């Protein structure tokens, strides 16, 4: 509950700032992608300025997520190997438990037979 309240406490001001930026920067801006002839570009894009801001923000979030995912690869690999090791140890413990039960049953049978 506290986590959700904290998220809302942060998300509302950020959303308000983004909406304010979008309203204040809604005039169209031309992005020229032709460095050789900027006065008559072959390739250009005209969008509201806030669209460029949102595109850059979204690109940063995606690149940050990919970078975090890539750096955590070592820990995911370690977790996978430890999980496999835990399964092997559990199988070994189960096998030893079955052997112990079987040995106890055999000892009980031998003790009854010797009476």
C-alpha positions in Angstrom: 0.0 0.0 0.0 2.8 2.4 0.9 4.6 1.5 -2.4 1.5 2.4 -4.4 1.0 5.7 -2.5 4.6 6.6 -3.0 4.3 5.8 -6.7 1.2 8.0 -7.0 3.0 10.8 -5.0 5.7 10.8 -7.7 3.6 10.0 -10.8 1.1 12.9 -10.4 3.7 15.7 -10.3 5.6 14.1 -13.2 2.4 13.8 -15.2 1.5 17.4 -14.4 4.9 18.6 -15.5 4.7 16.6 -18.8 1.2 18.0 -19.5 2.4 21.5 -18.8 5.4 21.0 -21.2 3.1 19.6 -23.9 0.7 22.6 -23.6 3.5 25.2 -23.6 5.4 23.6 -26.5 2.7 22.7 -28.9 4.0 24.8 -31.8 5.4 22.8 -34.8 9.2 22.5 -35.1 11.0 21.2 -38.2 13.7 18.6 -37.7 16.0 18.7 -40.7 17.8 15.4 -41.3 19.7 16.6 -44.4 23.0 18.2 -43.4 24.0 19.1 -46.9 21.0 21.3 -47.9 19.3 22.6 -44.8 17.5 25.3 -46.7 15.7 22.8 -49.0 15.9 19.5 -47.1 15.1 16.2 -48.8 14.4 14.6 -45.5 12.7 16.5 -42.7 10.1 16.0 -40.0 7.7 18.5 -38.6 6.1 17.7 -35.3 5.1 19.7 -32.2 8.1 20.3 -29.9 6.5 18.2 -27.0 6.5 15.2 -29.4 10.3 15.4 -29.7 10.5 15.7 -25.9 8.4 12.6 -25.4 10.3 10.6 -28.1 13.6 11.4 -26.4 12.1 10.5 -23.0 10.7 7.2 -24.2 14.0 6.4 -26.0 15.9 7.1 -22.8 13.6 4.8 -20.8 13.9 2.0 -23.3 17.7 2.3 -23.6 18.0 2.4 -19.8 15.9 -0.7 -19.5 17.9 -2.5 -22.1 21.1 -1.5 -20.4 19.9 -2.6 -16.9 18.7 -5.9 -18.4 22.0 -6.5 -20.1 24.1 -5.8 -17.0 21.9 -8.2 -15.0 22.7 -11.1 -17.3 25.4 -12.3 -14.9 23.0 -12.5 -12.0 20.3 -14.2 -14.1 22.9 -16.8 -15.2 24.0 -17.3 -11.5 20.3 -17.7 -10.4 19.7 -20.3 -13.1 22.7 -22.3 -12.2 21.9 -22.1 -8.4 18.3 -23.2 -9.1 19.6 -26.2 -11.1 22.0 -27.0 -8.2 19.1 -26.7 -5.7 17.1 -29.2 -7.8 20.0 -31.6 -7.9 20.5 -31.3 -4.1 16.8 -31.9 -3.5 16.9 -35.0 -5.7 19.9 -36.2 -3.8 18.2 -35.6 -0.4 15.1 -37.4 -1.6 17.2 -40.4 -2.8 19.1 -40.5 0.6 15.8 -40.3 2.5 14.3 -43.2 0.5 17.5 -45.3 1.1 17.3 -44.5 4.8 13.7 -45.6 4.9 14.4 -48.7 3.0 17.4 -49.5 5.3 15.2 -49.0 8.4 12.5 -51.3 7.0 15.2 -53.9 6.2 16.6 -53.7 9.7 13.1 -54.0 11.2 12.5 -57.1 9.0 15.8 -58.7 10.0 15.1 -57.9 13.7 11.7 -59.6 13.5 13.2 -62.6 11.6 15.8 -63.2 14.3 13.3 -63.4 17.1 
